[in-house]
Amino acid sequence: MSEVTLFLADEHAMHELGKRIAEVTRGNGLIFLEGDLGAGKTTLSRGIIRGLGHTGAVKSPTFTLVEPYEVGDVRAFHFDLYRLLDPEELEYMGIRDYFDGDPLCLIEWPGKGEGFLPKPDLTITIRPHAGGRSLSLSPLGSRGESWCAVLALEFK
């Protein structure tokens, strides 16, 4: 399957898409989130984390680099690499350990970790669009393709 483009009108729609992404991923996989500052990467991540069943606050990991979440048997990690100065810092923080056991990992600003991150299942690029946001979902493998097929049917 090729890239899927979705148009979302507002923050509520971003949260709803996030909840649905949580369902289709079943709490596993690697998703890269790309877009300019304020594009909605954290808003979408918040919807995904809440879609997994988390009821507490969902903080932006801008200063901590990663926020962990556990909901029952599901583990999720939300990364924000915006403030990362050198991709090698990921090696020092034990980035590979976060991927053990196939948790759901959401990574904002993945380009800052180039060379130290595995290939994602899905890349979501968010751009401003008249009346909301345009999201391009680019699958990079069979798992991402199956997710996109479901989401394309539901959100087009």
N, C-alpha and C positions, 0 to 999 in steps of 0.2 A: 504494500500500500504506500502511496506517496503522501506527501505533506497534506495535512487537513487545516483549513483556515476557519476559525470560528469568530463571530462578532458578538460581543457581550456589551449590554447597555450600561451596566452599573456595578457597584460593589456587591450588591446582593447576587447578581448573576455570576460574578467571580466566585463567591462563596459556594453557590450551588454547583458550579463546575468543579470546584475543589472537592466538594463532598462526593461527587460522582467519580472523580479520579481516585479518591480513596477506596471506593467500592470496587472499581475495575482492577486496581492494582492489588487488592486484597492485602495491602500493607507490605508489599515487597517491591523491590526494584530501585532503579536510579533515574532520577529526573533532573535535568538541567533546566534552570529558569533564567532566561535572558531578557534584557530590556533595559532602557534607560532608568535613571533614578526616578522614582515615583510612578513607574509604569504599572505596578500592581503585582510584582513578584511575591512580596510578603503577604498581600491580601489573598492571593491564590493559595499560598502555602498555609495560611491560617485556615482557609476552607478545607484543605486536604487534611490537616491535623485534626480539625474538629470532626471531619467526616470519618476519621478513624475511631472516634468516640471520646476524644479528649475533651473534658469539660472546663478545665482551668484556663488561665491566661496563655496565649500563644504570643510570646515575645519575639521581636526581631533580633536575630543573633548578630547584629552589626558589630557589636563590640566584643562579644564572646566567641565569635566565629561559628559556634555550633550550640544548638539547644536540643537536648535529648527528650524524647517522649516515650512513655510505655503505657499501653492500654491493653490490659489482659496479656495475651501472648504476642501482641504486636509491638515491635520496636520501630521507632522512626527518629531520624536525625534531620534537623533543618540547619543547613549551613548558609552563611552569608560571607563570601570571600572578598567583599568590596575593600576592606581595609588590609588585606593580605599584602605585604610588601614584596615577598619573594615566594614563588611556588614551593620552594624547598621547605618552607616553614610547615607545610602540611606533613612532611615526613617526620619532622620533630614532634608534632602533636599526635602522631600515630594514626594518620588518616586511614591506613589499610584496615586497622582493627574495626573501624566503624562499619565496614562493608561485610564483615564476617556474619554468616547466618542469613544473608539476604534480607536485611531490614529495608524499610522504605527510606531512601535518602533523597532529600530535596536540596539542590545546590544552586544558590543564587550567585551570579558572577562567576561561572565555572571557568571562564577564560583566564582568570587570575591563578588558577591551579593547574594550568596546562602542563602536561607531562607527568603529573602526579595523581591524576584522577582516572579511573577506569572509563570505558566507553559507556555512555548512558543508554538506557532503554528508550528514552524519549527526551527530546529537547523542546521546550515550549518558549517561544519568543513572543513577548507582549509589546504591542505598539499602540500609541494613541490612535483613535479613529473617530471620525465625526460621530458624536453621540455615544461614545464609549471606548471600547478597546477591541483591537484585532489580535487574535492569538493564532500563531502558526504552530501546529503540532507536527514535529518531525520525528518519526519513529526510526530507530537504529537497530533493528532486529525484530524477530518474530513476536516477542512479548510486547514491545512498543507498538507494533503493527496491529496486534489484536486489541490493544487498548484504544488505539485511534479508530478502528473500525466501529467499536461500540459508541465512542463519544461522537463520531461524525453523524451517526444515525440519530442520536438523541439531541444534539445541539445545533443542527443545521436548520 
